[in-house]
Amino acid sequence: MTPDEIAILQMVMTPGLGGRSLERILTKIQRENLSPADFLSLSPQAMALEYALKPEIVRVLHELLAQAQSMAQRLEEHRIKMLIKGRAEYPHRLQSRGKDAPAAVFARGNELLFPQSAIGFTGPRRPTPQGAKAANRYAARLSQIGANIVSGYADGVDLSAHQGALESGGTTTLVLAEGILQFRIKKEIAPYLREGNHLVVSEFSPNSAWLAGCAMQRNRTICALSQAVIAVEPGVKGGAYATAQAALRLKRPLFVIGDADRKSGSEGIRYFLDHGADLLPYGDEDGAVIDSILEALSKKEISAAAEEQPLLFD
């Protein structure tokens, strides 16, 4: 990594320096014609006063240089790349999150999957047997016609979708709610992983542990990387609900799978149908439903918000 890349990694690794603060700092130093390495060479007093940083954060930031250098070497050894916002390799669709797009993401695997046609999947960790089967089948069918399947690598619907894609010979992107060095291959997909058929992505410090807040943030990234989202049996709270809401905010076509007529457990489904989602049946024996998804995608262009965002350190 270059000194500037290590400086950005150092900032990403700093506890208490959240995504919005990092975005603010990088935008400000670019405006002032400073590099990230120049910023870290400033005195602690200048950092605190000019960049509105707490003294404790500044102290920790300055102490992390050696750790960041060591981390850069570990990432290289594990063939993990840090993709910086504004550079050509940064996922274009992720820019649609605007200022909320992470300043850097970490990726391991086939980066050519970033621009490929992509469908996101979300749902509960404990779906009904019908729901899990539907996620697997829809992911498999969509993979067979060239869609990359994007999901959050949690148990339940996420894992069913990843597995369906890989079993059918397709591709999948696994978006983590933890640092990328925490990634472990689960037994459900281990037999199907091949060179080129998957991509692991994280927007968090490489060693960071799973946190509920990170999972919610990860859900927005799943939507941003996808051209449409399928929510299986979403409730009225929790991760699937948050992901489906994010899809609506990002103006991604949203489809829900479930039984809207059930007396209980269908409130989330009815909510999203009322807000513009399309209902998919649990099964799609004749392929007509897949055709409806493709038709929706053909009529829907990805938000132009990405084109309007300033680039960092191009």
ABEGO torsion letter per residue (X at the ends): XBAAAAAAAAAAABBGBBAAAAAAAAAAAAAAGBBAAAAAABBAAAAAAAAGBBAAAAAAAAAAAAAAAAAAAAAAAAGBBBBBBGBAABBAAAAAAEAABBABBBBBEBAAAAABBBBBBBEBABBBAAAAAAAAAAAAAAAAAGBBBBBAGBBEAAAAAAAAAAAAGBBBBBBBABBAAABBBBAAAAAABBBGABBBBBABBAABBBBAAAAAAAAAAAAAABABBBBBGBBABEAAAAAAAAAAAAGBBBBBBEBAABABGAAAAAAAAAAGBBBBBABBAAGAAAAAAAAAAAABBBBAAAAABBBBGX
